[in-house]
Amino acid sequence: MITPLYPDLSQAAGWLPLAFLVVMGLAMLAYVILDGYDLGVGILMRNANDAEKDIMIASIGPFWDANETWLVLGVGILLVAFPTAHGQILGALYFPVAIMLLGLILRGVAFDFRVKAHAQNKPAWNRAFHIGSILAAFSQGFMLGMLVVGFQTSTWSYAFASLIGLCLMAAYCLLGATWLLMKSEGQLQIKAATWARRSLWLAGVGIATISIVTPFASPSIAEKWFSFPNFILLFPIPMITAILFWWIDRILKRLPAQLVQANQRWIWTPFASTVGIFFLAFHGLAYSLFPYLIIDKITIWEAASAPESLMIIFVGACIVLPVIIAYTVMAYRIFWGKATLLEY
């Protein structure tokens, strides 16, 4: 008996896995954007002086820990709602996941210790925070690359995943630099504009490379992309993405002169445009992969837990998710504005 690719969505066994996929996808998107900018700030710290590093840390201080909640939520849903896929995905990505966790732990320890350490030890903790950010960002990009190629274990797959790891680091640096444009002042703000321009096009290389490789990784994805009328309906995604890249580059070229004149009028647009690029890239990837969690191998319904278990988890998610959203919004509302030095 052949299992249908899309089961009856009027039944709990049909719509519950779909609901959890949406929540998991949104959680991962929120994590990539929110923790992405603070990972980017950590990577960029090497290019700043001591006073600027303190401001950079202060700009993410009230948010970075809460941002990682979205990663816990996304991976937690993968574990409890799609245990079959969780086992295969985490099994295939055991090493990069371990590296990511090492980087996140190193960041957490360094963040707290750098402000309490003696002056002679502070540079070491700054380096630890920088290295932890690199490890976490690169490993996440590597995992994304392996997901796109269906976890194939070949030389070209590892080379592709490594390239995406570097490109995601650049994309996080772009997020971090545009975040600093909004949160900092003076010379650091001018430096952030330069850092953002340096990161912009390598991030674009990553998106373009994924766009090229993805249809070659799966005949079913190629069919979804290039069949009519799908091709026409999908065309606005790369077109708008290209426009956003052009707009960010244009704004960043003009910003240093504007900042010298204390003109903050368009200071928010590079960050907002970068978030738009991430959203469009996520939309394209989600469309390509659906309904599979592992390309052409396991659909969300094949990987899902029993409907009775999912219903219990669904009730809990309906309680927990609004709480996470509420305290995230509250934190950003309270600490909005220019960053000031953290004090203990």
C-alpha positions as CSV (number, residue, x, y, z in Angstrom):
1,M,0.0,0.0,0.0
2,I,1.4,3.4,-1.0
3,T,1.1,6.2,1.6
4,P,-0.3,9.3,0.1
5,L,2.1,12.3,0.0
6,Y,-0.6,14.6,1.4
7,P,-3.1,12.9,3.8
8,D,-6.5,14.1,4.8
9,L,-6.0,17.4,6.6
10,S,-9.4,17.3,8.2
11,Q,-8.1,14.5,10.5
12,A,-5.9,15.1,13.5
13,A,-3.2,12.9,12.0
14,G,-3.2,15.2,9.0
15,W,-3.3,18.7,10.4
16,L,-1.3,18.3,13.6
17,P,2.0,17.5,11.9
18,L,1.4,20.4,9.6
19,A,0.7,22.7,12.6
20,F,3.9,21.6,14.3
21,L,5.9,22.1,11.1
22,V,4.7,25.7,10.9
23,V,5.6,26.4,14.5
24,M,9.0,24.7,14.1
25,G,9.7,26.6,10.9
26,L,8.8,30.0,12.5
27,A,10.9,29.2,15.6
28,M,13.9,28.4,13.5
29,L,13.4,31.6,11.4
30,A,13.1,33.7,14.6
31,Y,16.3,32.1,15.9
32,V,18.3,32.7,12.7
33,I,17.3,36.4,12.7
34,L,17.4,37.2,16.4
35,D,20.4,35.1,17.4
36,G,21.9,35.7,14.0
37,Y,22.6,39.4,14.7
38,D,24.2,38.7,18.0
39,L,26.3,36.0,16.5
40,G,27.3,38.5,13.9
41,V,28.2,41.1,16.6
42,G,30.4,38.4,18.2
43,I,32.2,37.7,14.9
44,L,32.8,41.4,14.3
45,M,34.3,42.1,17.7
46,R,37.8,41.3,16.5
47,N,37.7,44.5,14.3
48,A,36.8,46.8,17.2
49,N,38.8,48.5,20.0
50,D,38.2,47.8,23.7
51,A,35.7,50.6,24.2
52,E,33.8,49.6,21.1
53,K,33.7,45.9,22.1
54,D,32.0,47.0,25.4
55,I,29.3,48.8,23.4
56,M,28.9,45.9,21.0
57,I,28.3,43.5,23.9
58,A,26.0,46.0,25.6
59,S,23.9,46.2,22.4
60,I,23.1,42.5,22.6
61,G,23.2,42.1,26.4
62,P,19.5,42.3,27.1
63,F,18.5,40.0,24.2
64,W,21.1,37.3,23.4
65,D,20.1,34.7,26.0
66,A,16.4,35.0,25.2
67,N,17.1,34.8,21.4
68,E,18.5,31.3,21.9
69,T,15.1,30.2,23.3
70,W,13.9,29.9,19.8
71,L,16.6,27.3,19.0
72,V,15.5,25.3,22.0
73,L,11.9,25.5,20.9
74,G,12.6,24.5,17.3
75,V,14.8,21.5,18.2
76,G,12.4,20.5,20.9
77,I,9.5,20.4,18.5
78,L,11.7,18.3,16.1
79,L,12.4,15.9,18.9
80,V,8.9,15.4,20.3
81,A,6.8,15.9,17.2
82,F,9.0,14.3,14.6
83,P,11.2,11.8,16.5
84,T,12.0,9.6,13.4
85,A,13.4,12.6,11.5
86,H,15.1,13.9,14.6
87,G,17.1,10.7,15.0
88,Q,18.2,10.7,11.4
89,I,18.9,14.4,11.1
90,L,20.9,14.6,14.4
91,G,22.6,11.4,13.6
92,A,23.8,12.8,10.2
93,L,24.8,16.1,11.8
94,Y,26.3,14.8,15.1
95,F,29.7,16.5,14.7
96,P,28.5,20.0,13.5
97,V,25.8,20.0,16.2
98,A,28.5,19.2,18.8
99,I,30.6,22.1,17.4
100,M,27.6,24.5,17.5
101,L,26.9,23.6,21.2
102,L,30.6,24.1,22.0
103,G,30.4,27.5,20.4
104,L,27.2,28.5,22.2
105,I,28.6,27.3,25.6
106,L,31.8,29.2,25.0
107,R,29.9,32.4,24.1
108,G,27.7,32.1,27.2
109,V,30.7,31.6,29.6
110,A,32.7,34.4,27.9
111,F,29.8,36.8,28.0
112,D,29.4,36.6,31.8
113,F,33.1,36.4,32.6
114,R,34.5,39.2,30.4
115,V,32.8,41.9,32.5
116,K,33.9,40.4,35.8
117,A,37.4,39.4,34.8
118,H,40.6,41.4,35.7
119,A,41.7,43.8,33.0
120,Q,44.6,41.5,31.9
121,N,42.1,38.6,31.4
122,K,39.4,40.5,29.6
123,P,41.0,40.2,26.1
124,A,41.1,36.4,26.4
125,W,37.3,36.3,27.2
126,N,36.7,38.7,24.2
127,R,38.5,36.2,22.0
128,A,36.6,33.3,23.5
129,F,33.3,35.1,22.7
130,H,34.6,35.8,19.1
131,I,35.7,32.2,18.6
132,G,32.4,30.8,20.1
133,S,30.4,33.0,17.7
134,I,32.4,31.8,14.7
135,L,32.0,28.1,15.7
136,A,28.3,28.5,16.2
137,A,27.7,30.4,13.0
138,F,29.8,28.2,10.7
139,S,28.4,25.0,12.1
140,Q,24.8,26.2,11.5
141,G,25.7,27.1,7.9
142,F,27.3,23.7,7.4
143,M,24.2,22.0,8.7
144,L,22.0,24.1,6.3
145,G,24.2,23.0,3.4
146,M,24.0,19.3,4.4
147,L,20.2,19.7,4.7
148,V,20.0,21.1,1.1
149,V,21.9,18.1,-0.4
150,G,19.9,15.6,1.6
151,F,22.8,14.7,4.0
152,Q,24.9,13.1,1.2
153,T,28.3,12.1,2.4
154,S,30.5,13.0,-0.5
155,T,33.4,15.4,-1.0
156,W,31.4,17.9,-3.0
157,S,28.6,17.8,-0.4
158,Y,31.1,18.7,2.4
159,A,32.7,21.4,0.2
160,F,29.2,22.9,-0.5
161,A,28.3,22.8,3.1
162,S,31.5,24.4,4.1
163,L,30.9,27.2,1.6
164,I,27.4,27.8,3.0
165,G,29.0,27.8,6.5
166,L,31.2,30.7,5.4
167,C,28.4,32.5,3.7
168,L,26.1,32.2,6.7
169,M,28.8,33.7,8.8
170,A,28.9,36.7,6.4
171,A,25.0,36.9,6.5
172,Y,25.2,37.0,10.3
173,C,27.9,39.7,10.1
174,L,25.6,41.6,7.9
175,L,22.8,41.3,10.4
176,G,25.1,42.2,13.3
177,A,26.6,45.2,11.5
178,T,23.2,46.6,10.5
179,W,22.0,46.0,14.1
180,L,25.0,48.0,15.4
181,L,24.0,50.8,12.9
182,M,20.8,51.2,14.9
183,K,22.2,50.6,18.4
184,S,25.5,52.5,18.3
185,E,26.8,56.0,17.7
186,G,29.9,57.8,16.5
187,Q,32.9,55.9,15.1
188,L,31.5,52.5,15.8
189,Q,28.4,53.3,13.8
190,I,30.6,54.3,10.8
191,K,32.7,51.1,11.2
192,A,29.4,49.1,11.2
193,A,28.5,50.5,7.8
194,T,31.8,49.4,6.4
195,W,31.5,45.9,8.0
196,A,28.0,45.6,6.5
197,R,29.2,46.4,3.0
198,R,32.0,43.9,3.3
199,S,29.6,41.1,4.3
200,L,26.8,41.9,1.9
201,W,27.9,40.2,-1.2
202,L,29.3,37.1,0.3
203,A,25.9,36.6,1.9
204,G,24.5,37.0,-1.5
205,V,26.8,34.3,-2.9
206,G,25.4,31.9,-0.3
207,I,21.8,32.6,-1.3
208,A,22.6,32.3,-4.9
209,T,24.6,29.1,-4.4
210,I,21.8,27.4,-2.5
211,S,19.3,28.5,-5.2
212,I,21.5,26.9,-7.9
213,V,22.2,23.7,-6.0
214,T,18.8,23.0,-4.5
215,P,17.0,21.9,-7.7
216,F,19.9,19.7,-8.7
217,A,19.7,18.0,-5.3
218,S,16.2,16.6,-6.0
219,P,14.2,16.0,-9.2
220,S,11.0,16.7,-7.2
221,I,12.3,20.2,-6.2
222,A,13.3,20.9,-9.8
223,E,9.8,20.0,-10.9
224,K,8.3,22.3,-8.3
225,W,10.5,25.2,-9.3
226,F,10.4,25.1,-13.1
227,S,7.0,23.7,-14.0
228,F,4.3,26.2,-15.1
229,P,2.8,28.2,-13.5
230,N,5.1,27.7,-10.4
231,F,8.0,29.3,-12.2
232,I,6.0,32.5,-12.7
233,L,4.6,32.5,-9.1
234,L,8.1,32.0,-7.6
235,F,9.9,34.6,-9.8
236,P,9.1,37.5,-7.4
237,I,11.2,35.9,-4.7
238,P,14.6,36.2,-6.4
239,M,13.6,39.5,-8.0
240,I,12.7,41.1,-4.6
241,T,15.8,39.6,-3.0
242,A,18.0,41.2,-5.7
243,I,16.3,44.5,-5.2
244,L,16.9,44.4,-1.4
245,F,20.6,43.6,-1.9
246,W,20.8,46.6,-4.3
247,W,18.9,48.8,-1.8
248,I,21.1,47.8,1.1
249,D,24.3,48.5,-0.9
250,R,23.0,51.9,-2.0
251,I,22.1,52.9,1.6
252,L,25.4,51.7,3.0
253,K,27.4,53.7,0.4
254,R,25.7,56.9,1.6
255,L,25.6,56.2,5.3
256,P,29.1,57.2,6.4
257,A,28.6,60.8,5.0
258,Q,25.2,61.0,6.6
259,L,26.5,59.7,10.0
260,V,29.2,62.4,10.0
261,Q,26.3,64.9,9.8
262,A,24.4,63.0,12.5
263,N,21.7,62.1,10.0
264,Q,19.9,59.0,11.4
265,R,17.0,59.1,9.0
266,W,17.5,55.8,7.2
267,I,19.5,54.0,9.8
268,W,17.0,51.3,10.3
269,T,16.5,50.3,6.7
270,P,19.6,48.1,6.2
271,F,18.6,45.9,9.1
272,A,15.0,45.7,8.0
273,S,16.0,44.9,4.5
274,T,18.4,42.2,5.7
275,V,15.6,40.6,7.7
276,G,13.5,40.7,4.5
277,I,16.2,38.8,2.6
278,F,16.3,36.2,5.4
279,F,12.5,35.9,5.3
280,L,12.5,35.4,1.5
281,A,15.3,32.9,1.6
282,F,13.5,30.9,4.3
283,H,10.3,31.1,2.3
284,G,12.0,29.7,-0.8
285,L,13.7,26.9,1.1
286,A,10.5,25.9,3.0
287,Y,8.6,25.8,-0.3
288,S,11.3,23.6,-1.8
289,L,11.5,21.1,1.0
290,F,7.8,20.7,1.8
291,P,6.4,18.2,2.7
292,Y,9.8,16.5,3.4
293,L,11.9,16.9,6.5
294,I,14.6,14.9,4.7
295,I,14.5,15.6,1.0
296,D,12.7,12.8,-0.9
297,K,13.0,10.4,2.1
298,I,10.8,11.3,5.1
299,T,7.7,13.5,5.0
300,I,6.4,15.3,8.0
301,W,3.5,12.8,8.3
302,E,5.8,9.8,8.1
303,A,8.1,11.3,10.8
304,A,5.3,12.5,13.2
305,S,4.4,11.1,16.6
306,A,1.1,9.5,17.2
307,P,-1.9,11.9,17.0
308,E,-2.7,11.4,20.6
309,S,0.8,12.4,21.7
310,L,0.8,15.4,19.3
311,M,-2.5,16.7,20.7
312,I,-1.1,16.8,24.3
313,I,2.0,18.6,23.0
314,F,-0.1,20.9,20.9
315,V,-2.0,22.1,24.1
316,G,1.3,22.8,25.8
317,A,2.6,24.6,22.8
318,C,-0.5,26.8,22.7
319,I,0.4,27.9,26.3
320,V,4.2,28.2,26.0
321,L,4.5,29.9,22.5
322,P,2.5,33.1,23.5
323,V,4.6,33.4,26.6
324,I,7.9,33.2,24.6
325,I,6.5,35.8,22.1
326,A,5.3,38.1,24.9
327,Y,8.6,38.2,26.8
328,T,10.6,38.6,23.6
329,V,8.5,41.6,22.5
330,M,8.7,43.0,26.1
331,A,12.5,42.8,26.2
332,Y,12.9,44.6,22.8
333,R,10.4,47.2,23.8
334,I,12.0,47.9,27.2
335,F,15.6,48.0,25.8
336,W,14.9,49.8,22.5
337,G,17.2,52.7,21.7
338,K,20.9,53.2,21.7
339,A,23.1,50.9,23.7
340,T,24.7,52.0,26.9
341,L,27.5,50.2,28.8
342,L,26.5,47.2,30.9
343,E,27.1,47.6,34.6
344,Y,27.2,44.9,37.3
